[in-house]
Amino acid sequence: MPITLDLPPKIEALLRQRAESTGQDISQMALSVMALGLSLDDNDFFEALKGIQRGLDDFEQGQFSSLEDFVNFFKLT
């Protein structure tokens, strides 16, 4: 059964950016993100939502790092 979602512009932009940077179809990326969120227990789910909101707030204020910087950080540790 198809479902249509109206995403806030910030969320759509982040979803498109992630899909493009990983070479995935945006629909598949949306399904993956939703599946991950739905697989968490209630406490983890709401903590994840808080973290996502903090990330969106930081992004909106121009405070972010590239995915490459993030990956390279963990390669060094």
Contact map, one row per residue, 1 for C-alpha under 8 A:
11100000000000000000000000000000000000000000000000000000000000000000000000000
11110000000000000000000000000000000000000000000000000000000000000000000000000
11111000000000000000000000000000000000000000000000000000000000000000000000000
01111100000000000000000000000000000000000000000000000000000000000000000000000
00111110000000000000000000000000000000000000000000000000000000000000000000000
00011111000000000000000000000000000000000000000000000000000000000000000000000
00001111101100000000000000000000000000000000000000000000000000000000000000000
00000111111100000000000000000000000000000000000000000000000000000000000000000
00000011111110000000000000000000000000000000000000000000000000000000000000000
00000001111111000000000000000000000000000000000000000001000000000000000000000
00000011111111100000000000000000000000000000000000000000000000000000000000000
00000011111111110000000000000000000000000000000000000000000000000000000000000
00000000111111111000000000000000000000000000000000000000000000000000000000000
00000000011111111100000000000000000000000000000000000000000000000000000000000
00000000001111111110000001001100000000000000000000000000000000000000000000000
00000000000111111111000001000000000000000000000000000000000000000000000000000
00000000000011111111100000000000000000000000000000000000000000000000000000000
00000000000001111111110000001000000000000000000000000000000000000000000000000
00000000000000111111111111001000000000000000000000000000000000000000000000000
00000000000000011111111111000000000000000000000000000000000000000000000000000
00000000000000001111111100000000000000000000000000000000000000000000000000000
00000000000000000111111100000000000000000000000000000000000000000000000000000
00000000000000000011111110000000000000000000000000000000000000000000000000000
00000000000000000011111111011000000000000000000000000000000000000000000000000
00000000000000000011001111111000000000000000000000000000000000000000000000000
00000000000000110011000111111100000000000000000000000000000000000000000000000
00000000000000000000000011111110000000000000000000000000000000000000000000000
00000000000000000000000111111111000000000000000000000000000000000000000000000
00000000000000100110000111111111100000000000000000000000000000000000000000000
00000000000000100000000001111111110000000000000000000000000000000000000000000
00000000000000000000000000111111111000000000000000000000000000000000000000000
00000000000000000000000000011111111100000000000000000000000000000000000000000
00000000000000000000000000001111111110000000000000000000000000000000000000000
00000000000000000000000000000111111111000000000000000000000000000000000000000
00000000000000000000000000000011111111100000000000000000000000000000000000000
00000000000000000000000000000001111111110000000000000000000000000000000000000
00000000000000000000000000000000111111110000100000000000000000000000000000000
00000000000000000000000000000000011111111000100000000000000000000000000000000
00000000000000000000000000000000001111111000000000000000000000000000000000000
00000000000000000000000000000000000111111111100000000000000000000000000000000
00000000000000000000000000000000000001111111100000000000000000000000000000000
00000000000000000000000000000000000000011111110000000000000000000000000000000
00000000000000000000000000000000000000011111111000000000000000000000000000000
00000000000000000000000000000000000000011111111100000000000000000000000000000
00000000000000000000000000000000000011011111111110000000000000000000000000000
00000000000000000000000000000000000000000111111111000000000000000000000000000
00000000000000000000000000000000000000000011111111100000000000000000000000000
00000000000000000000000000000000000000000001111111110000000000000000000000000
00000000000000000000000000000000000000000000111111111000000000000000000000000
00000000000000000000000000000000000000000000011111111100000000000000000000000
00000000000000000000000000000000000000000000001111111110000000000000000000000
00000000000000000000000000000000000000000000000111111111000000000000000000000
00000000000000000000000000000000000000000000000011111111100000000000000000000
00000000000000000000000000000000000000000000000001111111110000000000000000000
00000000000000000000000000000000000000000000000000111111111000000000000000000
00000000010000000000000000000000000000000000000000011111111100000000000000000
00000000000000000000000000000000000000000000000000001111111110000000000000000
00000000000000000000000000000000000000000000000000000111111111110000000000000
00000000000000000000000000000000000000000000000000000011111111110000000000000
00000000000000000000000000000000000000000000000000000001111111100000000000000
00000000000000000000000000000000000000000000000000000000111111100000000000000
00000000000000000000000000000000000000000000000000000000011111110000000000000
00000000000000000000000000000000000000000000000000000000011111111000000000000
00000000000000000000000000000000000000000000000000000000011001111100000000000
00000000000000000000000000000000000000000000000000000000000000111110110000000
00000000000000000000000000000000000000000000000000000000000000011111110000000
00000000000000000000000000000000000000000000000000000000000000001111111000000
00000000000000000000000000000000000000000000000000000000000000000111111100000
00000000000000000000000000000000000000000000000000000000000000001111111110000
00000000000000000000000000000000000000000000000000000000000000001111111111000
00000000000000000000000000000000000000000000000000000000000000000011111111100
00000000000000000000000000000000000000000000000000000000000000000001111111110
00000000000000000000000000000000000000000000000000000000000000000000111111111
00000000000000000000000000000000000000000000000000000000000000000000011111111
00000000000000000000000000000000000000000000000000000000000000000000001111111
00000000000000000000000000000000000000000000000000000000000000000000000111111
00000000000000000000000000000000000000000000000000000000000000000000000011111
